[in-house]
């Protein structure tokens, strides 16, 4: 007779020393605390942390922007029904998302274009200012005859 096999235990996630050290650092532990917990020198801890950070994949800026745009578009799609019902919180959130989308698309605050202002415009303006100043001047008194 064969014995029934015991139920398989779920495998525990085994973290490497580097992963544990980085997780501790992210959680707010200092390098000295991590060194003591891992029972290694401070210099070795710093080296492990540097190597772990270097091995992490970081998206290039353009790819990251595209990813963020896709995420934001999904968020706004989920808000559409609530927006159409007039939910003010959803409308406020959507406006913030649209603002963020504008930034990712390269639109920042509106930039005012310089107005063309040449010598002719300057002369017309000066003439108007002088006319107004003349009108505001009290009229000279006429000598009594």
Buried (B, 14 or more C-beta within 10 A) or exposed (E): EEEEEEEEEEEEEEEEBBEBBBEBBEEEBEBEEBBEEBEBEEEEBBEBBEEBEEEEEEEEEEEEBEEBBEEBEEBBEEBEEBBEEEBEEBBEBBEEBEEBBEEBEEEEEEEEEEEEEEEEEEEEEEEEEEEEEEEEEEEEEEEEE
